[in-house]
Amino acid sequence: LQLQASGGGTVQAGGSLRLSCAASGFAVDDYAIAWYRQPPGKERELVASITSDGGTTYTDPVKGRFIISRSNFEDAVYLQMNSLKPEDTAVYYCSTVDRGRRRWGQGTLVTVSS
């Protein structure tokens, strides 16, 4: 089971980015998959998650701005990030739990300039 995040970059405040998390070794609709982020100097935090049934949850600071979605055909999970703010600057990770262990993909850096 592997996860690989991509799509980060530098964007101005108010802009948008779409992150992708490519899954290998498993079907994305068999697992709950989450996006986390770690701002500079801070702890990693949950941003959004999607369950195997397609239910979604978001942390309050991103509600109404971020959308998590999934493509079963492409075995990928996406995070559409709109109206980005400087405080969204962080390394973003996708993650799932497999046999009781949390698995992480490598992070992708998002930098939002003011």
N, C-alpha and C positions, 0 to 999 in steps of 0.2 A: 504494500500500500504506500503510495507516494503522492504528495501534493506539490504543485509548483505554481507559485504566484507570479504574476507579471502585470505590467500596465502602469506602474508608478512613473512619476516624473515631476516636473516643476510646472506649476500653474499659478496664475494670478488669482487673488481672492475673487470669488464670484464665479469662477470657472468650474469646469467639470472634468472628471476623469472616470474611466471604467477599468476596474481591476478584474483580472481573470485568475481563476484558480483551476488548473488542469489536474485532473485526477488520473492516476494510473494504478492498475491492480485491483480496482473495485469500481462498482457502479455508484454514481453520486446519489442516486435516489434510494440507495440502501442505507445511507448514513445521514445523520445530522451533521451539517458542516457550518462552521462559523468563521467569521472574519474578526480578528483581533488587531489592535494597533498598539504600538509603543512609542509615545512621544519622546523627544530627547530628554534624558534625565528623569524619566518617569517610568512607572511600572506598566506592564502590558495590561490592556483592558479589552473587554469584549465590545465589539461594535455592532454586529448583527449576526443572526444565525437563521438557518433554514433546516427544518426537520425533514425526515424521509417522507412525511406526508405533504410537505410543501408549506407548512406553517412557518411564518417568519416573526422574528422579534428584533427590536432595535434598542440600543441604548438611547436615553433621552436626548443627548446632545445632537444626534444625527437624525432623529425622527423628522420625517417630512422632507429630508434632503437626500438621504441615501436609500437605495433600493437593492436588496439582495435577490438574486434570481438564479435559476439553475437550468442547464440544458442537459437533459438525459442523453440526447443523441450525441452531444459532444463530450459528455462526461466532464462538465465544467460548471463551476459556480462563479457568479459575477457579483461585483459590487459597483453599482452605478453611483457615483458621488457627484452631487450637484451643489451649487451655491457654496462652494468650498470656502473655508475660513482659515486664517493662519493657524488657529488652534487645531486644525485637522492634520497639521504637519506631523508625520510619524512614519515609522516603518510598519507596514501592514502585512499581516500573516493570515493565511488560511489554515484551518485546523479541523481535525475530527478525532473522535475517540474510537479506537479499534481494540477490541478485547481488553478493555479496561485501561488502556494506555492512551494518553493524548498524543496525537501525532501532529507535527508541524511541518509546513512547507517552509522554504526559505522566504524571507521577507522581501517586500518591494517598497522602496522609499517614495513617499509622497511629500512634496514640499509645496506649501502654499505661501506665496509671497503677498505682502500687503501693498 
